[in-house]
């Protein structure tokens, strides 16, 4: 990467950190206060992020196609403002219907303004240099939770849980939008092949990918692990409280997810090409299994929640990098935006299901229901990865 491209990568990363604060991490950070203030209950509140992620899943293939057409940078110049306006609507929502509508708009903005679009844009533009660029993006953007949990605690205590969304809207509008604008200027114009040739090539590549069992295997792995992570992240404060952890300590532990993700990504960053993508994937999934088992054990030793966060954060920090890398390894970079967009549907649907599924598990079985789901999902993902990724052709 030249200096302009390198600086653009860091600007995109900082923009992502700020937009993820309000559109993703603020909900689990504010959930106890939101439930107490609104009286709507966990299922009604959780339906908001579920609807948002479903909207994102439905629109991500379209935004991937937009990237393939050479117009990805335009989405980054508009959609953060849309997300900020929707966050302001959440802050003013007088009833669940407005709350749900605000989340639908946030999901539409996320489809073209967060990881999938940025990763596809970088993969197309940087080719073989995309992995270190994506690693740098996730190293910084992954710290969003570290910012959000203490900031959400302070904003909620000062202005109320719902009105705290005004603060996150300001972060997105005044932070992400100008950072994205500067980044896309430094990256230069999008690659713009002939639309007809690009459509034919992308469609052919996508059809070929959908006929390969490896595509569906990778989708299943990431669906399981993203459902696992969504369950833990959404209800991390109530789950830690159930393990006997005080509110302040639980907030501190949750804020450590970002540094844990950073630690995992630094290992990958320093290891570079010496670390095969298949091996990194298996190790990271193993860490997620360890995190689930440690959470169960934390009932006897509450401070184990810090080890839970360390293992989960490192594992998921690596997995967010491995998804585009494995897809590129297995399926190539031809039509990558469209393939990545379709492949993202499975983990996005899983993430969408997590808040509502978690609310139902808590209502029926309490925290043990979520603990069991975390273990089963992580073990399934690891076993499937071990079966699929042991074969060298996946690296080629």
DONU-853457 format. One record per residue (C-alpha): x, y negated, z; residue number from 1. Coordinates in Angstrom, 1 decimal, padded with zeros to 4 digits, m for minus. Layout:
% DONU-853457
<rec east="X" north="Y" up="Z" k="NUM"/>
...
This chain:
% DONU-853457
<rec east="000.0" north="000.0" up="000.0" k="1"/>
<rec east="001.1" north="m003.5" up="m000.7" k="2"/>
<rec east="000.9" north="m006.1" up="002.1" k="3"/>
<rec east="m002.4" north="m007.5" up="000.8" k="4"/>
<rec east="m004.0" north="m004.1" up="000.8" k="5"/>
<rec east="m002.5" north="m003.3" up="004.3" k="6"/>
<rec east="m003.9" north="m006.4" up="005.8" k="7"/>
<rec east="m007.3" north="m005.7" up="004.2" k="8"/>
<rec east="m007.4" north="m002.3" up="005.8" k="9"/>
<rec east="m006.9" north="m003.8" up="009.3" k="10"/>
<rec east="m009.5" north="m006.5" up="008.6" k="11"/>
<rec east="m012.0" north="m003.9" up="007.6" k="12"/>
<rec east="m011.2" north="m001.9" up="010.7" k="13"/>
<rec east="m011.8" north="m004.9" up="013.0" k="14"/>
<rec east="m015.1" north="m005.7" up="011.2" k="15"/>
<rec east="m016.2" north="m002.1" up="011.7" k="16"/>
<rec east="m015.3" north="m002.3" up="015.4" k="17"/>
<rec east="m017.7" north="m005.2" up="015.8" k="18"/>
<rec east="m020.6" north="m004.0" up="013.8" k="19"/>
<rec east="m020.5" north="m000.6" up="015.4" k="20"/>
<rec east="m020.7" north="m002.2" up="018.8" k="21"/>
<rec east="m024.3" north="m003.5" up="018.2" k="22"/>
<rec east="m025.5" north="m000.9" up="015.7" k="23"/>
<rec east="m024.4" north="002.2" up="017.5" k="24"/>
<rec east="m022.7" north="002.0" up="020.9" k="25"/>
<rec east="m025.0" north="m000.7" up="022.4" k="26"/>
<rec east="m027.9" north="001.7" up="022.7" k="27"/>
<rec east="m026.3" north="004.3" up="025.0" k="28"/>
<rec east="m024.5" north="001.5" up="026.9" k="29"/>
<rec east="m027.8" north="m000.3" up="027.6" k="30"/>
<rec east="m030.2" north="002.7" up="027.8" k="31"/>
<rec east="m030.7" north="002.7" up="031.6" k="32"/>
<rec east="m031.4" north="m001.0" up="031.6" k="33"/>
<rec east="m033.7" north="m000.8" up="028.5" k="34"/>
<rec east="m035.7" north="002.0" up="030.1" k="35"/>
<rec east="m036.2" north="000.1" up="033.3" k="36"/>
<rec east="m037.1" north="m003.2" up="031.7" k="37"/>
<rec east="m039.4" north="m002.1" up="028.9" k="38"/>
<rec east="m041.1" north="000.8" up="030.5" k="39"/>
<rec east="m041.4" north="002.5" up="027.1" k="40"/>
<rec east="m039.6" north="005.7" up="028.2" k="41"/>
<rec east="m036.7" north="007.5" up="026.7" k="42"/>
<rec east="m038.6" north="009.2" up="023.8" k="43"/>
<rec east="m039.9" north="005.9" up="022.5" k="44"/>
<rec east="m036.6" north="004.1" up="022.9" k="45"/>
<rec east="m034.7" north="007.0" up="021.4" k="46"/>
<rec east="m037.0" north="007.1" up="018.3" k="47"/>
<rec east="m035.5" north="003.7" up="017.3" k="48"/>
<rec east="m031.9" north="005.0" up="016.7" k="49"/>
<rec east="m033.4" north="008.2" up="015.2" k="50"/>
<rec east="m035.4" north="006.2" up="012.6" k="51"/>
<rec east="m032.4" north="004.0" up="011.9" k="52"/>
<rec east="m030.1" north="007.0" up="011.2" k="53"/>
<rec east="m032.7" north="008.7" up="009.1" k="54"/>
<rec east="m032.9" north="005.5" up="007.0" k="55"/>
<rec east="m029.2" north="005.4" up="006.7" k="56"/>
<rec east="m029.1" north="009.1" up="005.6" k="57"/>
<rec east="m031.8" north="008.5" up="003.0" k="58"/>
<rec east="m029.9" north="005.5" up="001.5" k="59"/>
<rec east="m026.3" north="006.6" up="001.8" k="60"/>
<rec east="m026.3" north="008.6" up="m001.5" k="61"/>
<rec east="m027.5" north="005.4" up="m003.2" k="62"/>
<rec east="m024.8" north="003.3" up="m001.6" k="63"/>
<rec east="m022.2" north="005.9" up="m002.6" k="64"/>
<rec east="m023.4" north="005.6" up="m006.2" k="65"/>
<rec east="m023.1" north="001.8" up="m005.9" k="66"/>
<rec east="m019.5" north="002.3" up="m004.8" k="67"/>
<rec east="m018.8" north="004.5" up="m007.8" k="68"/>
<rec east="m020.2" north="001.8" up="m010.0" k="69"/>
<rec east="m017.6" north="m000.6" up="m008.7" k="70"/>
<rec east="m019.9" north="m002.7" up="m006.6" k="71"/>
<rec east="m019.1" north="m001.5" up="m003.1" k="72"/>
<rec east="m017.6" north="m004.8" up="m002.0" k="73"/>
<rec east="m020.9" north="m006.7" up="m002.6" k="74"/>
<rec east="m022.6" north="m004.6" up="000.0" k="75"/>
<rec east="m020.0" north="m005.5" up="002.6" k="76"/>
<rec east="m020.6" north="m009.2" up="001.9" k="77"/>
<rec east="m024.4" north="m009.1" up="002.6" k="78"/>
<rec east="m025.4" north="m006.2" up="004.8" k="79"/>
<rec east="m023.7" north="m007.2" up="008.0" k="80"/>
<rec east="m025.9" north="m010.3" up="008.1" k="81"/>
<rec east="m029.0" north="m008.1" up="007.6" k="82"/>
<rec east="m027.8" north="m005.9" up="010.5" k="83"/>
<rec east="m027.3" north="m009.0" up="012.8" k="84"/>
<rec east="m030.8" north="m010.2" up="012.1" k="85"/>
<rec east="m032.2" north="m006.8" up="012.9" k="86"/>
<rec east="m030.3" north="m006.7" up="016.2" k="87"/>
<rec east="m031.9" north="m010.1" up="017.1" k="88"/>
<rec east="m035.3" north="m008.6" up="016.4" k="89"/>
<rec east="m034.5" north="m005.8" up="018.9" k="90"/>
<rec east="m033.7" north="m008.4" up="021.5" k="91"/>
<rec east="m037.2" north="m010.0" up="021.0" k="92"/>
<rec east="m039.2" north="m006.8" up="020.4" k="93"/>
<rec east="m042.5" north="m007.1" up="022.4" k="94"/>
<rec east="m043.5" north="m003.5" up="021.7" k="95"/>
<rec east="m042.1" north="m000.2" up="020.4" k="96"/>
<rec east="m043.4" north="m000.9" up="016.9" k="97"/>
<rec east="m041.1" north="m003.9" up="016.5" k="98"/>
<rec east="m038.3" north="m002.0" up="018.1" k="99"/>
<rec east="m038.6" north="000.9" up="015.6" k="100"/>
<rec east="m038.9" north="m001.5" up="012.7" k="101"/>
<rec east="m035.7" north="m003.3" up="013.8" k="102"/>
<rec east="m033.9" north="000.0" up="013.8" k="103"/>
<rec east="m035.1" north="000.9" up="010.3" k="104"/>
<rec east="m033.5" north="m002.3" up="009.0" k="105"/>
<rec east="m030.3" north="m001.6" up="011.0" k="106"/>
<rec east="m030.2" north="001.8" up="009.3" k="107"/>
<rec east="m030.6" north="000.3" up="005.9" k="108"/>
<rec east="m027.7" north="m002.1" up="006.6" k="109"/>
<rec east="m025.5" north="000.7" up="008.0" k="110"/>
<rec east="m025.9" north="002.7" up="004.8" k="111"/>
<rec east="m023.8" north="000.2" up="003.0" k="112"/>
<rec east="m021.7" north="m001.5" up="005.7" k="113"/>
<rec east="m020.0" north="001.0" up="007.9" k="114"/>
<rec east="m017.7" north="004.1" up="007.6" k="115"/>
<rec east="m019.1" north="005.8" up="004.5" k="116"/>
<rec east="m018.9" north="002.8" up="002.3" k="117"/>
<rec east="m015.5" north="001.7" up="003.6" k="118"/>
<rec east="m014.0" north="005.2" up="003.3" k="119"/>
<rec east="m015.4" north="005.7" up="m000.2" k="120"/>
<rec east="m014.1" north="002.3" up="m001.3" k="121"/>
<rec east="m010.6" north="003.0" up="000.2" k="122"/>
<rec east="m010.5" north="006.5" up="m001.3" k="123"/>
<rec east="m011.3" north="005.2" up="m004.8" k="124"/>
<rec east="m008.9" north="002.4" up="m004.6" k="125"/>
<rec east="m005.9" north="003.9" up="m002.8" k="126"/>
<rec east="m006.0" north="007.5" up="m004.0" k="127"/>
<rec east="m003.2" north="009.5" up="m002.2" k="128"/>
<rec east="m002.7" north="006.6" up="000.2" k="129"/>
<rec east="m006.3" north="006.7" up="001.4" k="130"/>
<rec east="m005.6" north="009.1" up="004.4" k="131"/>
<rec east="m003.2" north="006.7" up="006.2" k="132"/>
<rec east="m005.5" north="003.8" up="005.4" k="133"/>
<rec east="m008.5" north="005.6" up="006.8" k="134"/>
<rec east="m006.5" north="006.7" up="009.8" k="135"/>
<rec east="m005.7" north="003.0" up="010.5" k="136"/>
<rec east="m009.3" north="002.0" up="010.1" k="137"/>
<rec east="m010.5" north="004.6" up="012.5" k="138"/>
<rec east="m007.7" north="003.9" up="015.0" k="139"/>
<rec east="m009.0" north="000.4" up="015.5" k="140"/>
<rec east="m012.7" north="000.8" up="014.8" k="141"/>
<rec east="m012.9" north="003.8" up="017.1" k="142"/>
<rec east="m012.2" north="001.5" up="020.0" k="143"/>
<rec east="m015.7" north="000.0" up="019.6" k="144"/>
<rec east="m017.1" north="002.0" up="022.4" k="145"/>
<rec east="m014.4" north="000.7" up="024.7" k="146"/>
<rec east="m015.5" north="m002.8" up="024.0" k="147"/>
<rec east="m019.2" north="m002.0" up="024.0" k="148"/>
<rec east="m019.8" north="m000.2" up="027.3" k="149"/>
<rec east="m018.2" north="m002.9" up="029.6" k="150"/>
<rec east="m019.5" north="m005.7" up="027.4" k="151"/>
<rec east="m023.0" north="m004.2" up="027.4" k="152"/>
<rec east="m022.9" north="m003.7" up="031.2" k="153"/>
<rec east="m022.0" north="m007.4" up="031.6" k="154"/>
<rec east="m024.5" north="m008.7" up="029.0" k="155"/>
<rec east="m027.2" north="m006.6" up="030.4" k="156"/>
<rec east="m026.5" north="m007.7" up="034.0" k="157"/>
<rec east="m026.4" north="m011.3" up="032.9" k="158"/>
<rec east="m029.2" north="m011.6" up="030.3" k="159"/>
<rec east="m031.1" north="m008.3" up="030.6" k="160"/>
<rec east="m030.7" north="m005.1" up="028.7" k="161"/>
<rec east="m032.9" north="m006.1" up="025.8" k="162"/>
<rec east="m031.6" north="m009.7" up="025.4" k="163"/>
<rec east="m028.1" north="m008.3" up="025.4" k="164"/>
<rec east="m028.7" north="m007.5" up="021.7" k="165"/>
<rec east="m028.4" north="m011.2" up="021.0" k="166"/>
<rec east="m024.8" north="m011.0" up="022.0" k="167"/>
<rec east="m024.2" north="m008.0" up="019.7" k="168"/>
<rec east="m026.0" north="m009.8" up="016.8" k="169"/>
<rec east="m023.6" north="m012.7" up="017.2" k="170"/>
<rec east="m020.6" north="m010.4" up="017.1" k="171"/>
<rec east="m021.8" north="m008.9" up="013.9" k="172"/>
<rec east="m022.7" north="m012.2" up="012.2" k="173"/>
<rec east="m019.8" north="m014.3" up="013.3" k="174"/>
<rec east="m017.2" north="m011.5" up="013.4" k="175"/>
<rec east="m017.9" north="m008.7" up="011.0" k="176"/>
<rec east="m019.2" north="m010.8" up="008.1" k="177"/>
<rec east="m016.2" north="m013.1" up="007.7" k="178"/>
<rec east="m013.7" north="m010.3" up="008.3" k="179"/>
<rec east="m015.3" north="m008.2" up="005.6" k="180"/>
<rec east="m015.3" north="m011.3" up="003.2" k="181"/>
<rec east="m011.5" north="m011.8" up="003.7" k="182"/>
<rec east="m010.8" north="m008.1" up="003.4" k="183"/>
<rec east="m012.5" north="m007.6" up="000.1" k="184"/>
<rec east="m010.8" north="m010.7" up="m001.3" k="185"/>
<rec east="m007.4" north="m009.2" up="m000.4" k="186"/>
<rec east="m008.3" north="m005.8" up="m001.9" k="187"/>
<rec east="m009.1" north="m007.4" up="m005.2" k="188"/>
<rec east="m012.0" north="m006.6" up="m007.5" k="189"/>
<rec east="m013.5" north="m003.1" up="m007.5" k="190"/>
<rec east="m012.4" north="m000.6" up="m010.0" k="191"/>
<rec east="m015.1" north="m000.8" up="m012.7" k="192"/>
<rec east="m015.0" north="001.9" up="m015.4" k="193"/>
<rec east="m017.6" north="002.1" up="m018.1" k="194"/>
<rec east="m021.0" north="002.5" up="m016.3" k="195"/>
<rec east="m022.1" north="005.2" up="m018.7" k="196"/>
<rec east="m018.9" north="007.2" up="m018.5" k="197"/>
<rec east="m018.9" north="006.8" up="m014.7" k="198"/>
<rec east="m022.5" north="008.0" up="m014.3" k="199"/>
<rec east="m021.8" north="011.0" up="m016.4" k="200"/>
<rec east="m018.6" north="011.8" up="m014.6" k="201"/>
<rec east="m020.0" north="011.3" up="m011.1" k="202"/>
<rec east="m023.2" north="013.3" up="m011.9" k="203"/>
<rec east="m021.1" north="016.2" up="m013.2" k="204"/>
<rec east="m018.8" north="016.2" up="m010.2" k="205"/>
<rec east="m021.8" north="016.1" up="m007.8" k="206"/>
<rec east="m023.6" north="018.9" up="m009.6" k="207"/>
<rec east="m020.4" north="021.0" up="m009.5" k="208"/>
<rec east="m019.9" north="020.3" up="m005.8" k="209"/>
<rec east="m023.5" north="021.3" up="m004.9" k="210"/>
<rec east="m022.9" north="024.7" up="m006.5" k="211"/>
<rec east="m020.0" north="025.4" up="m004.2" k="212"/>
<rec east="m020.5" north="027.3" up="m000.9" k="213"/>
<rec east="m017.6" north="025.3" up="000.5" k="214"/>
<rec east="m019.6" north="022.1" up="000.2" k="215"/>
<rec east="m022.4" north="023.5" up="002.2" k="216"/>
<rec east="m020.1" north="025.0" up="004.8" k="217"/>
<rec east="m018.4" north="021.7" up="005.4" k="218"/>
<rec east="m021.8" north="020.0" up="005.6" k="219"/>
<rec east="m022.9" north="022.5" up="008.3" k="220"/>
<rec east="m019.7" north="022.1" up="010.3" k="221"/>
<rec east="m020.0" north="018.3" up="010.4" k="222"/>
<rec east="m023.8" north="018.5" up="011.1" k="223"/>
<rec east="m023.2" north="020.6" up="014.2" k="224"/>
<rec east="m020.4" north="018.6" up="015.6" k="225"/>
<rec east="m022.1" north="015.2" up="014.9" k="226"/>
<rec east="m025.3" north="016.5" up="016.7" k="227"/>
<rec east="m023.1" north="017.6" up="019.6" k="228"/>
<rec east="m021.5" north="014.1" up="019.8" k="229"/>
<rec east="m024.8" north="012.3" up="019.3" k="230"/>
<rec east="m026.3" north="014.1" up="022.3" k="231"/>
<rec east="m023.3" north="013.4" up="024.5" k="232"/>
<rec east="m022.9" north="009.8" up="023.5" k="233"/>
<rec east="m026.6" north="008.8" up="023.7" k="234"/>
<rec east="m027.1" north="010.3" up="027.2" k="235"/>
<rec east="m023.6" north="010.0" up="028.5" k="236"/>
<rec east="m024.5" north="007.8" up="031.5" k="237"/>
<rec east="m027.4" north="010.0" up="032.7" k="238"/>
<rec east="m025.4" north="013.1" up="032.1" k="239"/>
<rec east="m022.4" north="011.8" up="034.1" k="240"/>
<rec east="m024.8" north="010.7" up="036.8" k="241"/>
<rec east="m026.2" north="014.2" up="037.0" k="242"/>
<rec east="m022.6" north="015.5" up="037.6" k="243"/>
<rec east="m022.4" north="013.3" up="040.7" k="244"/>
<rec east="m020.5" north="010.3" up="039.1" k="245"/>
<rec east="m021.3" north="006.8" up="040.4" k="246"/>
<rec east="m022.7" north="004.3" up="037.9" k="247"/>
<rec east="m019.5" north="002.2" up="037.7" k="248"/>
<rec east="m017.3" north="005.2" up="037.3" k="249"/>
<rec east="m019.6" north="006.6" up="034.6" k="250"/>
<rec east="m019.3" north="003.3" up="032.7" k="251"/>
<rec east="m015.5" north="003.4" up="033.0" k="252"/>
<rec east="m015.3" north="007.0" up="031.8" k="253"/>
<rec east="m017.6" north="006.2" up="028.8" k="254"/>
<rec east="m015.4" north="003.3" up="027.9" k="255"/>
<rec east="m012.5" north="005.6" up="027.7" k="256"/>
<rec east="m013.9" north="007.3" up="024.6" k="257"/>
<rec east="m012.3" north="004.7" up="022.4" k="258"/>
<rec east="m008.7" north="005.2" up="023.8" k="259"/>
<rec east="m009.2" north="008.9" up="023.6" k="260"/>
<rec east="m010.2" north="008.7" up="019.9" k="261"/>
<rec east="m007.2" north="006.4" up="019.4" k="262"/>
<rec east="m004.8" north="009.0" up="021.0" k="263"/>
<rec east="m006.0" north="011.7" up="018.7" k="264"/>
<rec east="m005.6" north="009.5" up="015.7" k="265"/>
<rec east="m002.2" north="008.4" up="016.7" k="266"/>
<rec east="m001.1" north="012.1" up="016.7" k="267"/>
<rec east="m002.4" north="012.4" up="013.2" k="268"/>
<rec east="m000.8" north="009.1" up="012.2" k="269"/>
<rec east="002.6" north="010.1" up="013.4" k="270"/>
<rec east="002.3" north="013.7" up="012.1" k="271"/>
<rec east="001.4" north="012.4" up="008.7" k="272"/>
<rec east="001.8" north="014.9" up="005.9" k="273"/>
<rec east="003.3" north="017.6" up="008.2" k="274"/>
<rec east="m000.2" north="018.3" up="009.6" k="275"/>
<rec east="m002.5" north="020.2" up="007.2" k="276"/>
<rec east="m006.1" north="019.0" up="007.1" k="277"/>
<rec east="m007.5" north="022.5" up="007.8" k="278"/>
<rec east="m005.3" north="022.8" up="010.9" k="279"/>
<rec east="m006.2" north="019.4" up="012.2" k="280"/>
<rec east="m009.9" north="020.2" up="011.7" k="281"/>
<rec east="m009.7" north="023.4" up="013.7" k="282"/>
<rec east="m007.8" north="021.8" up="016.6" k="283"/>
<rec east="m010.2" north="018.9" up="016.8" k="284"/>
<rec east="m013.2" north="021.2" up="016.9" k="285"/>
<rec east="m011.5" north="023.2" up="019.6" k="286"/>
<rec east="m011.2" north="020.0" up="021.7" k="287"/>
<rec east="m014.9" north="019.4" up="021.3" k="288"/>
<rec east="m015.6" north="023.0" up="022.7" k="289"/>
<rec east="m013.3" north="022.2" up="025.6" k="290"/>
<rec east="m015.1" north="019.0" up="026.3" k="291"/>
<rec east="m018.5" north="020.8" up="026.5" k="292"/>
<rec east="m017.2" north="023.4" up="028.9" k="293"/>
<rec east="m015.5" north="020.8" up="031.1" k="294"/>
<rec east="m018.8" north="018.9" up="031.3" k="295"/>
<rec east="m020.5" north="022.0" up="032.7" k="296"/>
<rec east="m017.6" north="022.4" up="035.2" k="297"/>
<rec east="m017.8" north="018.8" up="036.2" k="298"/>
<rec east="m020.8" north="019.7" up="038.4" k="299"/>
<rec east="m018.2" north="021.0" up="040.9" k="300"/>
<rec east="m015.6" north="018.4" up="040.3" k="301"/>
<rec east="m017.2" north="015.1" up="039.1" k="302"/>
<rec east="m013.9" north="013.4" up="038.1" k="303"/>
<rec east="m013.6" north="016.0" up="035.3" k="304"/>
<rec east="m015.7" north="013.7" up="033.3" k="305"/>
<rec east="m012.5" north="011.8" up="032.4" k="306"/>
<rec east="m011.1" north="015.0" up="031.0" k="307"/>
<rec east="m014.4" north="015.5" up="029.1" k="308"/>
<rec east="m014.1" north="012.0" up="027.5" k="309"/>
<rec east="m010.4" north="012.7" up="026.7" k="310"/>
<rec east="m011.1" north="016.0" up="024.9" k="311"/>
<rec east="m014.3" north="014.8" up="023.2" k="312"/>
<rec east="m012.8" north="011.5" up="022.1" k="313"/>
<rec east="m009.6" north="013.0" up="020.7" k="314"/>
<rec east="m011.6" north="015.7" up="018.9" k="315"/>
<rec east="m014.2" north="013.4" up="017.3" k="316"/>
<rec east="m011.6" north="010.8" up="016.5" k="317"/>
<rec east="m009.8" north="013.3" up="014.3" k="318"/>
<rec east="m013.1" north="014.6" up="012.8" k="319"/>
<rec east="m014.1" north="011.2" up="011.5" k="320"/>
<rec east="m010.9" north="011.2" up="009.5" k="321"/>
<rec east="m011.1" north="014.8" up="008.4" k="322"/>
<rec east="m014.6" north="014.6" up="006.8" k="323"/>
<rec east="m013.5" north="012.5" up="003.7" k="324"/>
<rec east="m010.1" north="014.2" up="003.6" k="325"/>
<rec east="m011.6" north="017.8" up="003.5" k="326"/>
<rec east="m014.1" north="016.8" up="000.9" k="327"/>
<rec east="m011.3" north="015.3" up="m001.3" k="328"/>
<rec east="m009.1" north="018.4" up="m000.7" k="329"/>
<rec east="m011.9" north="020.8" up="m001.6" k="330"/>
<rec east="m013.9" north="018.9" up="m004.3" k="331"/>
<rec east="m011.5" north="016.4" up="m005.6" k="332"/>
<rec east="m011.8" north="012.6" up="m006.0" k="333"/>
<rec east="m013.8" north="012.5" up="m009.2" k="334"/>
<rec east="m017.2" north="011.1" up="m008.4" k="335"/>
<rec east="m016.1" north="010.9" up="m004.7" k="336"/>
<rec east="m018.5" north="008.1" up="m003.7" k="337"/>
<rec east="m021.6" north="010.1" up="m004.7" k="338"/>
<rec east="m020.3" north="013.4" up="m003.3" k="339"/>
<rec east="m019.3" north="011.7" up="000.0" k="340"/>
<rec east="m022.7" north="010.1" up="000.2" k="341"/>
<rec east="m024.6" north="013.3" up="m000.3" k="342"/>
<rec east="m022.3" north="015.2" up="002.1" k="343"/>
<rec east="m022.9" north="012.5" up="004.7" k="344"/>
<rec east="m026.6" north="013.4" up="004.8" k="345"/>
<rec east="m026.1" north="016.4" up="007.0" k="346"/>
<rec east="m024.2" north="014.7" up="009.8" k="347"/>
<rec east="m026.4" north="011.6" up="009.5" k="348"/>
<rec east="m029.5" north="013.7" up="009.9" k="349"/>
<rec east="m027.9" north="015.4" up="012.9" k="350"/>
<rec east="m027.0" north="012.0" up="014.4" k="351"/>
<rec east="m030.6" north="010.9" up="013.8" k="352"/>
<rec east="m032.0" north="014.0" up="015.5" k="353"/>
<rec east="m029.7" north="013.6" up="018.6" k="354"/>
<rec east="m031.5" north="010.8" up="020.5" k="355"/>
<rec east="m035.0" north="012.3" up="020.2" k="356"/>
<rec east="m033.8" north="015.9" up="020.7" k="357"/>
<rec east="m031.9" north="014.9" up="023.8" k="358"/>
<rec east="m035.0" north="013.1" up="025.2" k="359"/>
<rec east="m037.0" north="016.3" up="024.7" k="360"/>
<rec east="m034.3" north="018.5" up="026.2" k="361"/>
<rec east="m034.2" north="016.3" up="029.2" k="362"/>
<rec east="m038.0" north="016.3" up="029.6" k="363"/>
<rec east="m038.2" north="020.1" up="029.3" k="364"/>
<rec east="m035.0" north="021.5" up="030.9" k="365"/>
<rec east="m033.3" north="018.4" up="032.3" k="366"/>
<rec east="m029.5" north="017.9" up="031.9" k="367"/>
<rec east="m028.8" north="021.7" up="031.7" k="368"/>
<rec east="m030.7" north="021.8" up="028.4" k="369"/>
<rec east="m028.2" north="019.3" up="026.9" k="370"/>
<rec east="m025.2" north="021.0" up="028.4" k="371"/>
<rec east="m026.3" north="024.3" up="026.8" k="372"/>
<rec east="m026.8" north="022.6" up="023.4" k="373"/>
<rec east="m023.4" north="021.0" up="023.6" k="374"/>
<rec east="m021.7" north="024.3" up="024.1" k="375"/>
<rec east="m023.6" north="026.2" up="021.5" k="376"/>
<rec east="m023.2" north="023.5" up="018.8" k="377"/>
<rec east="m019.5" north="023.1" up="019.4" k="378"/>
<rec east="m018.8" north="026.8" up="019.4" k="379"/>
<rec east="m020.8" north="027.3" up="016.2" k="380"/>
<rec east="m018.9" north="024.5" up="014.4" k="381"/>
<rec east="m015.5" north="026.0" up="015.5" k="382"/>
<rec east="m016.4" north="029.5" up="014.4" k="383"/>
<rec east="m017.6" north="028.4" up="011.0" k="384"/>
<rec east="m014.5" north="026.3" up="010.5" k="385"/>
<rec east="m012.2" north="029.2" up="011.4" k="386"/>
<rec east="m014.0" north="031.4" up="008.9" k="387"/>
<rec east="m013.9" north="028.8" up="006.1" k="388"/>
<rec east="m010.6" north="027.0" up="006.6" k="389"/>
<rec east="m008.3" north="030.0" up="007.0" k="390"/>
<rec east="m008.0" north="030.3" up="003.3" k="391"/>
<rec east="m005.2" north="028.2" up="001.6" k="392"/>
<rec east="m007.3" north="027.2" up="m001.4" k="393"/>
<rec east="m009.2" north="024.7" up="000.7" k="394"/>
<rec east="m006.1" north="022.6" up="001.0" k="395"/>
<rec east="m005.6" north="022.5" up="m002.8" k="396"/>
